[in-house]
Amino acid sequence: MNKGKAVIYARVSTEEQKKKGYSIAGQVQECTAYAQRMGYEVINIFTDEGKSAKDLNRPELQRMLKYIKENHKTINALVFWKWDRLSRAEDSDYIKLEKIFKKYSVIPLSSMENNDDTPEAD
């Protein structure tokens, strides 16, 4: 059951998060396993280490969004550990991200949280 291709985004902001099991490697492992279970082939991984989610101006997040824009015809989903890995800021960040996902037909999927608003909802 191949649903297409996915990219992964992982982020930690502090050393403490790494120690508590939120490590980049742990997130990537969980996201990769989730993508495979859901029928997606992972084609790229983006990671921001030591970056706060107070806004969307993180180097790898911006690189990933650019990659999605440039390759949207071959990307079907974005997999991330939890929604707070994308943003912890105002709702306006989520609105911006949602517009990008809709414009480029990319399904955002959390490997750890409910995805009720997606076709892949369990």
Secondary structure by P-SEA (a helix, b strand, c coil): cccccbbbbbbbccaaaaaacccaaaaaaaaaaaaaaabbbbcbbbbbccccccccccaaaaaaaaaaaaccccccccccccccccccccaaaaaaaaaaaaaabbbbbbcccccccccccc
